[in-house]
């Protein structure tokens, strides 16, 4: 088989292999993990704003309160 099948052929000259990638310092992924966890904890532990609680389902809360307040007429 010839060089047309996609396999490397000895007749083609290739340059030297590229230099290896530099090692990532271990403090960089650790910093990313700490920042990610800190933001997640702040978000999870923060109180919801009044706007978010008021816009939930205003009709459902008042309907449930009205249903509990009215006695059944049997």
PyMOL commands that set and color helices and strands:
alter all, ss='L'
color gray80, all
select helices_A, chain A and resi 3-5+26-45+50-54+58-69
alter helices_A, ss='H'
color red, helices_A
deselect
rebuild
show_as cartoon
